[in-house]
Amino acid sequence: MITHVVTFRWKPAATPDAIAAIAEALSTMPELVKEIATYRFGSDLAAHGPANMDFAIIATFDSIEDWRAYDKNPDHDRIRAEVIGPWVAERAAVQFRS
């Protein structure tokens, strides 16, 4: 199993409506990318303070090849570029065997 974790810090101009649109688009990802085994995402609860990132996505895949297919999927690219990208100030990601 491969676990993919990506976190975002939003630009100050990101509105609640923009974040809701991101969540809406992300909710379609499992039906668009058949290689996804599990997919979860959400906004930070601010329980630890302002050093935390604002939003996270955690996805699992059966193999590194499945993750690579997801990473290059045109629907994923479109959502990443058009819906998420305009609001991102910082991004961090990691993939690991789980």
Secondary structure, DSSP 4 states (H G I P E B T S, - for coil): -EEEEEEEEE-TT--HHHHHHHHHHHHTHHHH-TTEEEEEEEE---SS-TTS-SEEEEEEESSHHHHHHHHT-HHHHHIIIIIIGGGEEEEEEEEEE-
